[in-house]
Amino acid sequence: YVTLAAHYGYDCIWFDLEHRAMGQRETQALAAFCHLADIDLMIRSPSHEPTKLNRCLEDGASGIMLQMIDTPEQAERAVQCLKFPPLGNRGIDAAGLDCNFTLKADENYTDDANRETFICAQIETPLAVENADSIAAVEGIDVLLVGAGDLGLRISKATGPVLSIDESIERIAAATSTHGKTLGAIAIDRDGMKKRYDQGTRFLVAASEFMALKYSLENNMELFKDVSGQ
């Protein structure tokens, strides 16, 4: 599916290591396929542990998605471990896919890595929405992506007054606009895509392997029933 996604014009593939069972070797292999197909790779790490985050970049990810970023302090800690000096404090190895296994280990490597990798902070709680402006202000954070599933769950279970999903997105959109960052959101049908795009989303997650398989199987079964008269 990496090759197919690249062929049909997708900019990036998202590997979810928070909710999916992928080993490191599998992730490394898929990252290599992404490089061969010339499509970016974003990995959602299962934790904020610095070594695990850094390893994702060394294995070839173009971007890191950080789940449950609630405060600017969390965002700043992430930047420290994912960006080389002077922006952060990432440790250097230069023997991974990100450095073409030492072949790109020249004086420009760290500056190139800082420029060509991105950090996506997921906004998934009312607290994160409240702090959206200060999170967006953190240098090194590139995308604020609305985690509508977790955010919607927490809004529905809130005991006090909270913003609705649409109000939350408007607040996050304002924060990204103010600080020159990118608004991200998830939408899987035309109406949802149009709505999120009109709200300012430019980092749009618009497909998944599960939904692609679901729709394909559903449509094929409807086609079979139609031609067979069942």
HELIX and SHEET records of a PDB file:
HELIX    1   1 VAL A    2  HIS A    7  1                                   6    
HELIX    2   2 GLN A   24  ALA A   37  1                                  14    
HELIX    3   3 PRO A   50  GLU A   58  1                                   9    
HELIX    4   4 PRO A   72  LEU A   82  1                                  11    
HELIX    5   5 LEU A   97  CYS A   99  5                                   3    
HELIX    6   6 TYR A  109  GLU A  116  1                                   8    
HELIX    7   7 PRO A  126  GLU A  130  1                                   5    
HELIX    8   8 ALA A  132  ALA A  136  1                                   5    
HELIX    9   9 ALA A  148  SER A  156  1                                   9    
HELIX   10  10 ILE A  165  HIS A  179  1                                  15    
HELIX   11  11 ARG A  190  ASP A  198  1                                   9    
HELIX   12  12 GLU A  209  SER A  228  1                                  20    
SHEET    1   A 7 CYS A  12  ASP A  16  0                                        
SHEET    2   A 7 ASP A  40  ARG A  44  1                                        
SHEET    3   A 7 GLY A  63  LEU A  66  1                                        
SHEET    4   A 7 PHE A 118  ILE A 123  1                                        
SHEET    5   A 7 VAL A 143  VAL A 146  1                                        
SHEET    6   A 7 THR A 182  ILE A 186  1                                        
SHEET    7   A 7 THR A 201  VAL A 205  1                                        
END                                                                             
